[in-house]
Every structure is written in C-alpha cells, then in structure tokens.
Amino acid sequence: MEPLTRRETLDILSCMGVELPRTTRLPDDVLDKRLRDALNHAQHRSSLPPSSLDPARLPRWPAGESLLKVLRRVDLGEALAIEDAERAGKAYERELFQDVFWDLGQTMMAIGQALDNGRTWCVVQDPKGETGVILLRFLCVLCVDGNTPGVVLTYRAINRETGAEGAEWTSFQWARDSAEKRLPQEVVGVSEIKASVLELKLILKLLAMNAPLLPPDYKPPKDPLEERFKLSVLMPLAPLGFDVLGRLNSDVGCALCGKEQTSRCSQCQSVSYCGPDCQKADWPAHKQTCRSLKGGRWVTIPFRMSFPDEPNNTWLSRRSDCNSILDESMRKALGAESGSPPNIHGEKTFLVKVQAPHGVPQQAFMIYDRRKSFRSVFFWREDAASVYDDCIAEITGPRIAFGGRKMYRWAKRTGDFELSVCLDREPNTDIRW
C-alpha cells in the first residue's frame, strides 16, 4: 500500500485538530513529524514506561476485563452526544468515513470487541474489499499500567497482487478456529472491520511507529504463511488534549512556509507571512477569511466558567455523567474550575459559536469553538451589559440565522477570560458544527 500523501497527512492532522493551510509549504518531513507527534500524544506515549514493552516482563491484561471501551477514549463533544442519546433511550450513532481519526477510534473499539469475544485474529479492509487489507493476529494483551492495555500483534498489509496469500492465511485461521472449537459457533468465521483506504494507511503508519516499543529480541513463533508479517503493538487512542493542541497549533512562523514571520495581512491582521511572495501565494486560500473580517467591528467579551454566585458550579459539573467516558487529560483540563480554560489557538483567529444554551437563563450566552476547548464558558450580561445587548441585536437583527438562537463569528483570545469577537461580519466559510 502506498504511503500517506502530503494532502492525506494534512487531512489527518485536521481531523485530529491540528489546522494547517492546505497551501502550506512546510517541508514533507516537518509535516510527517507533526503527524507523528500528534499520534504519539493521542496514545499518551510520554506516560509509558521508559523501557520497552517487554511481553516477558509485563503482566497480562486481567482476564474478563473488557477492552472494548478502554482502547478508545472520547472528547467532550462525543461524551455529551453519547450521554444525550442514552438519556433518550437511544444508541449513539455517527456516520463513518467522514473523520478518519474518529474512524480509527471505532476500529480500535472493534478490535477490543474481537478480543473480548475470544478472537485471536481479524481482517481490516476497505468497504469493497478491493483496494487494501490488513491482516492482524493478536499475540497477547499487556497491562502497561492500571488502565492501559497494549495489544501485541503481528500484521501484514495485503494488496491486489498478494490477495491470494491473504485469502490463504484467512482460510488457515478460520479452519483452526473451527477445529479447536474454542469459540462459540456463532462467532467462528472472519472478523471483518471496514476502513477507508486513508484509515488503512493511517493504521499502517501507527503500527510502524509503535513497532520499536517492543524489545528487539522479542521473536514469538510465527504461524504458517506469516513469513512476511511484522510485529507491533496497539495502544489506546484518545483525542488530543487541549495543551497538546495548543502546542501543535502554535505559531510556527509564516502561515505558508513556516519561516520566520515579518508581517501580517494588512487587511485583517489575522495571519502572518515571511514576505510578499508567500502572502501572494496564500491569497486564494486566505481571501474568504480576510474578506469576512475586513472592516469588521471587534468587541471585547469577558467570560467566566461558572454560574453567578456559584463559583464551584461549572457547566461541566452539571453534566458529570459524561466524565466516566472522557479521556483523563481532557477531564483534568475541563474540570479545573479555579483556572482559565486552555488556549489552543495562540494568537490565531478562529471561529466561535455564540449561543443561548438550553436550560440556562437568557442573561447568558454560551461560547465555544469547534474543538470544544472552552465549552463550559459563559458571557453574562452583568459582566458587559452594552456588549451583551449588541450581541442580542446582532443575533436577532438583519443577519439573523438559526432562529436567532446562535451565531458564528471570528474571534481571538485576548486574555485568560476574554475574547475579541468580530461581531458584525458573518464568516464566509463552510461551517459544519
């Protein structure tokens, strides 16, 4: 299977919350490092033991303890959606093949379910089974720490030219399952996990990155037909924490090439360049945002994380049920009532949704960005009455949309508890959240 292209790398980074211009001239090796860093953080690699994950030394994952949910952790937006669905007596559903990192999380859950069911192998392939297949055989599940499993496995990527070899391996595994009668009859057979071609490439990237976690002298026995299989390990995946997003999205210089910045766009002041050549080259991508902001009226909006007269009662504390399925780093970031919410955007301009939330008095707007990095903040009328009234006039005025209940606007973070919002300019961009 071909390696990730430059465009595919940018697509994956975007799905993980690392936003880079499609026209960026950052070198390929810099983009690859950014992706590797993001994937390492998503697995909390920095918290792993300094030594290798040695199957001869580490204990096994406790028998009977489910792997389905621990192999994938969720962000705040999904935790809330899951909670709302459960309250309504429904199953949470989301369309596949729209967000490759979310899809990868679903694949991790499917692998966990396969292991919970006693399976020792599975097949990950594109929906039509025509482009690519990854064969996985599970060797053991390590207990890296109290709540972190490590799935040690052997794998091989199969393409059209090697399809017959993949089919032969699958038949061998299936026949052995049937002969051993170890599994219930209803689960004997091929365990297929559907994945887009982009996700297949991402899985192979992750497996190659994780292979060095195993000691070089670890050489478990191979099954027949596994001469070309490789060893690796899969770790739980989680959305990137807000502190990590802040670092990976931080100002890296010129918006196009990453070199030292020397000037900002004179029209909107929202993006920096190293010189006129990059600014001119980036104009086709930047012009929509620039024209949205040019001549706009910027207002300062103070916000707080808690309810009036209830300094310890945040919005998130009222949705405490979702804490159990949130990633730990995200729980800590969102649960710090005494501190300011994280700033993942640095000096960059970004979109916010300004909304009168359900169940909160009309004296307050709820404000959040696409990544929900400060989901639990409020703009109360008592904190800036004139600006609040201007927001009401704007959200219900000539540019009214969404029934006057919310609006999207460009914003900048100007303080720990302060935003600057371009109030009278609608974003001239496609908004999908």
C-alpha positions as CSV (number, residue, x, y, z in Angstrom):
1,M,0.0,0.0,0.0
2,E,1.3,3.5,-0.9
3,P,2.4,5.7,2.0
4,L,0.5,8.8,3.0
5,T,0.5,11.7,0.6
6,R,1.0,15.2,1.6
7,R,-2.7,16.0,1.2
8,E,-3.6,13.0,3.2
9,T,-1.3,14.0,6.0
10,L,-2.9,17.4,6.2
11,D,-6.4,15.8,6.2
12,I,-5.5,13.5,9.1
13,L,-3.9,16.4,11.1
14,S,-7.1,18.4,10.5
15,C,-9.3,15.6,11.8
16,M,-7.1,15.5,14.9
17,G,-7.5,19.2,15.5
18,V,-4.1,20.4,14.0
19,E,-5.2,23.0,11.5
20,L,-2.7,23.9,8.8
21,P,-3.4,25.7,5.5
22,R,-3.9,23.4,2.5
23,T,-1.4,25.6,0.7
24,T,1.3,25.3,3.3
25,R,4.8,24.9,2.0
26,L,6.1,23.3,5.2
27,P,8.5,20.5,4.1
28,D,7.2,17.0,4.0
29,D,9.5,15.9,6.8
30,V,8.1,18.7,9.1
31,L,4.5,17.6,8.3
32,D,5.4,14.0,9.0
33,K,6.9,14.9,12.3
34,R,3.8,16.9,13.2
35,L,1.7,13.8,12.5
36,R,4.0,11.5,14.4
37,D,3.9,13.9,17.4
38,A,0.1,14.0,17.2
39,L,-0.3,10.3,17.1
40,N,2.2,9.8,20.0
41,H,0.3,12.3,22.1
42,A,-3.0,10.6,21.2
43,Q,-1.6,7.4,22.7
44,H,-0.1,9.2,25.7
45,R,3.3,7.8,24.7
46,S,5.1,10.1,27.1
47,S,3.4,8.4,30.1
48,L,4.6,4.9,29.0
49,P,7.4,3.2,31.0
50,P,10.9,4.3,29.8
51,S,11.9,0.8,29.0
52,S,10.4,-1.2,26.1
53,L,7.0,-3.0,26.4
54,D,8.5,-6.4,27.1
55,P,6.0,-9.3,27.0
56,A,8.3,-11.4,29.1
57,R,8.3,-8.8,31.9
58,L,4.9,-7.0,31.9
59,P,1.8,-8.7,33.3
60,R,-1.1,-9.6,31.1
61,W,-4.4,-7.7,30.9
62,P,-6.8,-9.2,33.5
63,A,-9.0,-11.9,32.1
64,G,-12.6,-10.9,31.8
65,E,-11.8,-7.1,31.9
66,S,-13.3,-5.6,28.7
67,L,-11.1,-4.0,26.1
68,L,-14.0,-2.6,24.1
69,K,-14.1,0.8,25.8
70,V,-10.6,1.2,27.1
71,L,-8.9,1.0,23.7
72,R,-10.7,4.2,22.6
73,R,-11.4,7.4,24.7
74,V,-13.6,10.2,23.7
75,D,-13.6,14.0,23.7
76,L,-16.2,16.3,25.3
77,G,-18.4,16.7,22.3
78,E,-18.8,13.0,21.8
79,A,-19.2,12.3,25.5
80,L,-22.1,14.7,25.6
81,A,-23.7,13.2,22.5
82,I,-23.4,9.7,24.0
83,E,-24.9,10.9,27.2
84,D,-27.8,12.6,25.5
85,A,-28.5,9.5,23.4
86,E,-28.5,7.3,26.5
87,R,-30.9,9.7,28.3
88,A,-33.2,9.5,25.3
89,G,-33.1,5.7,25.3
90,K,-31.3,5.5,22.0
91,A,-27.9,4.2,20.7
92,Y,-25.4,6.9,19.8
93,E,-24.8,6.8,16.1
94,R,-22.4,8.7,13.8
95,E,-21.7,8.3,10.1
96,L,-18.4,6.5,9.2
97,F,-15.8,7.7,6.7
98,Q,-16.2,11.4,7.5
99,D,-13.4,11.8,10.0
100,V,-10.5,9.4,9.7
101,F,-9.3,9.8,13.3
102,W,-12.8,9.1,14.6
103,D,-12.9,6.1,12.3
104,L,-9.6,4.8,13.7
105,G,-11.1,5.0,17.2
106,Q,-14.1,2.9,16.0
107,T,-11.6,0.4,14.6
108,M,-9.8,0.2,18.0
109,M,-13.2,-0.5,19.6
110,A,-13.9,-3.2,17.1
111,I,-10.5,-4.8,17.9
112,G,-11.4,-4.6,21.6
113,Q,-14.7,-6.3,21.0
114,A,-13.0,-9.0,18.9
115,L,-10.6,-9.7,21.8
116,D,-13.4,-9.6,24.3
117,N,-15.1,-12.3,22.2
118,G,-12.0,-14.5,22.4
119,R,-10.9,-13.9,18.8
120,T,-7.2,-14.2,18.0
121,W,-7.2,-12.5,14.6
122,C,-9.2,-10.2,12.4
123,V,-9.1,-8.5,9.0
124,V,-9.3,-4.8,8.4
125,Q,-10.3,-3.8,4.8
126,D,-11.8,-1.2,2.7
127,P,-15.6,-1.4,2.3
128,K,-15.5,-3.0,-1.1
129,G,-12.6,-5.3,-0.3
130,E,-10.8,-4.3,-3.5
131,T,-8.0,-1.8,-2.6
132,G,-6.3,-3.0,0.6
133,V,-6.4,-5.3,3.5
134,I,-4.5,-5.5,6.8
135,L,-4.3,-9.0,8.5
136,L,-3.9,-8.9,12.3
137,R,-3.2,-11.8,14.6
138,F,-3.2,-11.0,18.3
139,L,-0.4,-12.4,20.4
140,C,-1.1,-11.1,23.9
141,V,-2.5,-8.1,25.7
142,L,-0.1,-6.5,28.1
143,C,-1.1,-4.5,31.2
144,V,1.1,-1.4,30.7
145,D,-0.4,0.2,33.8
146,G,-3.6,0.0,35.8
147,N,-5.9,1.1,32.9
148,T,-3.7,1.0,29.8
149,P,-3.6,-2.2,27.7
150,G,-1.1,-2.9,25.0
151,V,-2.3,-5.2,22.2
152,V,0.8,-7.1,20.9
153,L,0.2,-8.4,17.4
154,T,1.6,-9.5,14.1
155,Y,0.4,-8.0,10.9
156,R,0.7,-7.8,7.1
157,A,-0.7,-5.4,4.5
158,I,-2.2,-7.2,1.5
159,N,-2.9,-5.7,-1.9
160,R,-4.3,-7.0,-5.2
161,E,-1.1,-8.7,-6.1
162,T,-0.8,-10.5,-2.8
163,G,-4.6,-11.1,-2.4
164,A,-4.3,-14.9,-2.8
165,E,-1.8,-15.1,0.0
166,G,-4.1,-13.1,2.3
167,A,-7.0,-15.4,1.4
168,E,-4.9,-18.5,2.2
169,W,-3.9,-17.1,5.6
170,T,-7.5,-16.2,6.4
171,S,-8.6,-19.7,5.5
172,F,-6.0,-21.2,7.7
173,Q,-7.0,-19.1,10.7
174,W,-10.7,-19.9,10.1
175,A,-10.0,-23.6,9.8
176,R,-8.0,-23.7,13.0
177,D,-10.8,-21.9,14.9
178,S,-13.3,-24.5,13.7
179,A,-11.0,-27.4,14.5
180,E,-10.2,-26.2,18.0
181,K,-13.9,-25.5,18.8
182,R,-12.6,-22.9,21.3
183,L,-15.1,-20.2,20.2
184,P,-18.9,-20.4,20.2
185,Q,-20.2,-21.4,16.8
186,E,-21.9,-18.0,16.3
187,V,-18.5,-16.1,16.4
188,V,-16.5,-18.6,14.3
189,G,-15.6,-17.0,11.0
190,V,-13.9,-14.0,9.6
191,S,-14.0,-10.9,11.8
192,E,-14.0,-8.1,9.3
193,I,-13.6,-4.4,10.2
194,K,-14.4,-1.9,7.5
195,A,-12.0,1.0,7.0
196,S,-11.4,3.6,4.3
197,V,-8.2,3.5,2.3
198,L,-7.0,6.6,4.2
199,E,-7.6,4.8,7.5
200,L,-5.8,1.7,6.3
201,K,-2.8,3.9,5.5
202,L,-3.1,5.6,9.0
203,I,-3.2,2.2,10.7
204,L,-0.1,1.1,8.9
205,K,1.6,4.4,9.9
206,L,0.7,3.8,13.5
207,L,1.8,0.2,13.5
208,A,5.2,1.1,12.0
209,M,5.6,3.9,14.6
210,N,4.8,1.6,17.5
211,A,7.0,-1.4,16.4
212,P,10.1,-0.1,18.3
213,L,8.2,-0.2,21.6
214,L,8.7,-4.0,21.6
215,P,12.2,-5.3,22.5
216,P,14.4,-6.2,19.5
217,D,14.9,-9.7,20.9
218,Y,11.1,-10.4,21.1
219,K,10.6,-13.1,18.5
220,P,7.4,-15.1,19.1
221,P,6.6,-18.2,17.0
222,K,5.0,-17.5,13.6
223,D,2.0,-19.3,12.2
224,P,2.3,-20.9,8.8
225,L,2.1,-18.3,6.0
226,E,3.4,-15.5,8.2
227,E,7.0,-15.2,6.9
228,R,6.3,-11.6,5.8
229,F,4.4,-10.5,8.9
230,K,5.7,-7.8,11.1
231,L,5.4,-7.2,14.9
232,S,3.9,-4.2,16.6
233,V,1.6,-3.1,19.4
234,L,-1.6,-1.0,19.6
235,M,-2.2,1.4,22.5
236,P,-5.5,3.1,23.5
237,L,-6.3,6.2,21.4
238,A,-7.7,9.5,22.8
239,P,-8.4,12.9,21.3
240,L,-5.6,15.3,21.7
241,G,-5.6,17.2,24.9
242,F,-6.0,21.0,24.7
243,D,-2.5,21.6,25.9
244,V,-1.1,19.4,23.1
245,L,-3.4,21.1,20.5
246,G,-2.1,24.4,21.7
247,R,1.5,23.4,21.1
248,L,0.8,21.7,17.7
249,N,-1.3,24.7,16.5
250,S,1.1,27.3,17.9
251,D,2.6,30.0,15.7
252,V,5.2,28.3,13.6
253,G,6.1,31.4,11.6
254,C,4.9,32.1,8.1
255,A,1.4,30.6,7.5
256,L,2.6,29.1,4.3
257,C,6.2,28.0,4.7
258,G,6.9,28.1,8.4
259,K,9.8,30.6,8.1
260,E,10.2,33.5,10.5
261,Q,7.3,35.9,10.1
262,T,7.9,39.5,9.2
263,S,4.5,40.9,8.6
264,R,0.7,40.3,9.0
265,C,-2.1,40.7,6.4
266,S,-2.8,44.4,6.5
267,Q,-6.5,43.9,5.8
268,C,-7.4,41.6,8.6
269,Q,-4.3,41.2,10.8
270,S,-5.2,37.5,11.4
271,V,-2.4,35.7,9.6
272,S,1.4,36.2,9.3
273,Y,3.9,35.7,6.5
274,C,7.6,35.8,5.9
275,G,7.2,38.1,2.9
276,P,5.1,39.2,-0.1
277,D,5.8,36.0,-2.1
278,C,4.1,33.7,0.4
279,Q,1.4,36.2,1.1
280,K,0.5,36.3,-2.6
281,A,0.7,32.5,-2.9
282,D,-1.6,32.1,0.1
283,W,-4.2,34.7,-1.1
284,P,-6.6,32.2,-2.8
285,A,-6.9,30.2,0.4
286,H,-6.9,33.3,2.7
287,K,-9.2,35.6,0.8
288,Q,-12.5,34.3,2.1
289,T,-11.5,34.7,5.8
290,C,-9.9,38.1,5.0
291,R,-13.0,39.5,3.3
292,S,-15.1,38.2,6.2
293,L,-13.0,40.3,8.6
294,K,-12.2,43.4,6.7
295,G,-13.7,46.5,8.3
296,G,-15.4,44.5,10.9
297,R,-16.3,45.7,14.4
298,W,-14.4,43.9,17.1
299,V,-15.9,43.8,20.6
300,T,-14.4,42.5,23.8
301,I,-16.3,39.8,25.5
302,P,-15.4,38.8,29.1
303,F,-16.4,35.2,30.0
304,R,-16.5,33.0,33.0
305,M,-16.6,29.3,33.6
306,S,-19.1,29.2,36.4
307,F,-22.7,30.3,37.1
308,P,-23.3,33.6,39.0
309,D,-22.8,33.3,42.8
310,E,-21.8,29.6,42.2
311,P,-18.0,29.8,41.7
312,N,-17.6,26.0,42.0
313,N,-20.6,25.1,39.8
314,T,-19.4,24.9,36.2
315,W,-21.4,23.8,33.2
316,L,-19.4,20.6,33.1
317,S,-20.1,19.8,36.7
318,R,-23.8,19.7,35.8
319,R,-23.1,17.1,33.2
320,S,-21.0,14.9,35.5
321,D,-22.3,11.7,33.9
322,C,-20.1,12.2,30.9
323,N,-16.9,12.3,33.0
324,S,-16.7,8.5,33.1
325,I,-16.1,8.2,29.3
326,L,-13.9,11.3,28.8
327,D,-10.2,10.9,28.3
328,E,-8.3,11.7,31.6
329,S,-6.3,14.6,30.2
330,M,-9.4,16.2,28.9
331,R,-11.2,15.7,32.2
332,K,-8.4,17.5,34.0
333,A,-8.4,20.4,31.5
334,L,-12.1,20.9,31.6
335,G,-12.5,20.3,35.3
336,A,-10.2,22.9,36.6
337,E,-12.7,25.4,38.0
338,S,-10.1,27.6,39.5
339,G,-8.0,28.1,36.4
340,S,-8.6,29.6,33.0
341,P,-9.7,27.4,30.1
342,P,-6.8,26.3,27.8
343,N,-5.8,28.4,24.8
344,I,-5.2,26.1,21.9
345,H,-5.3,28.8,19.3
346,G,-2.5,31.1,20.4
347,E,-2.7,34.4,18.5
348,K,-4.7,32.9,15.6
349,T,-8.2,33.9,14.6
350,F,-10.7,31.1,15.0
351,L,-14.5,30.5,14.7
352,V,-16.7,30.5,17.8
353,K,-20.4,29.7,18.2
354,V,-22.2,32.2,20.4
355,Q,-25.4,30.5,21.7
356,A,-28.1,30.9,24.3
357,P,-27.9,27.4,25.7
358,H,-30.9,25.3,26.7
359,G,-31.6,25.3,30.4
360,V,-29.6,28.5,31.1
361,P,-31.3,31.8,31.8
362,Q,-31.3,34.2,28.9
363,Q,-28.9,36.5,30.7
364,A,-26.1,34.3,29.4
365,F,-24.6,33.2,26.1
366,M,-22.6,30.0,25.9
367,I,-19.5,30.3,23.8
368,Y,-17.4,27.5,22.3
369,D,-15.1,26.7,19.4
370,R,-15.2,23.7,17.1
371,R,-12.9,21.6,19.3
372,K,-14.9,22.5,22.5
373,S,-11.6,23.6,24.0
374,F,-13.6,26.0,26.3
375,R,-17.0,24.5,26.1
376,S,-18.0,25.5,29.6
377,V,-17.7,29.3,29.4
378,F,-20.5,31.9,29.6
379,F,-20.9,35.6,28.7
380,W,-23.2,37.1,31.3
381,R,-25.0,40.4,30.8
382,E,-23.9,41.7,34.1
383,D,-20.2,41.5,33.0
384,A,-20.6,43.8,30.0
385,A,-24.2,44.9,29.5
386,S,-23.7,47.1,26.4
387,V,-21.7,44.5,24.5
388,Y,-24.3,41.8,25.6
389,D,-27.1,44.0,24.2
390,D,-25.1,44.5,21.0
391,C,-24.8,40.7,20.7
392,I,-28.6,40.3,21.2
393,A,-29.2,42.9,18.5
394,E,-26.8,41.1,16.1
395,I,-28.1,37.6,16.7
396,T,-31.7,38.7,16.1
397,G,-31.1,41.5,13.6
398,P,-30.8,41.7,9.8
399,R,-28.3,38.9,9.6
400,I,-30.5,36.6,11.8
401,A,-29.8,32.8,11.3
402,F,-30.7,29.6,13.2
403,G,-33.9,31.2,14.5
404,G,-32.0,33.9,16.4
405,R,-30.6,31.3,18.9
406,K,-27.0,31.3,17.8
407,M,-24.4,32.9,15.5
408,Y,-20.9,32.0,14.3
409,R,-18.2,34.7,14.4
410,W,-14.5,35.1,14.1
411,A,-12.7,35.5,17.4
412,K,-9.3,35.9,19.0
413,R,-8.2,35.0,22.5
414,T,-7.1,38.2,24.2
415,G,-6.9,37.2,27.8
416,D,-7.3,34.3,30.2
417,F,-11.0,35.1,30.5
418,E,-11.5,37.3,27.5
419,L,-12.3,37.1,23.8
420,S,-12.3,39.7,21.0
421,V,-15.1,38.9,18.6
422,C,-15.8,40.3,15.1
423,L,-19.4,41.0,15.8
424,D,-20.9,42.3,12.5
425,R,-19.2,40.1,9.9
426,E,-20.6,36.6,9.1
427,P,-17.9,34.1,8.3
428,N,-17.6,33.5,4.6
429,T,-16.7,29.8,5.0
430,D,-18.3,26.4,5.2
431,I,-19.3,25.7,8.8
432,R,-20.1,22.1,9.7
433,W,-20.5,22.1,13.5
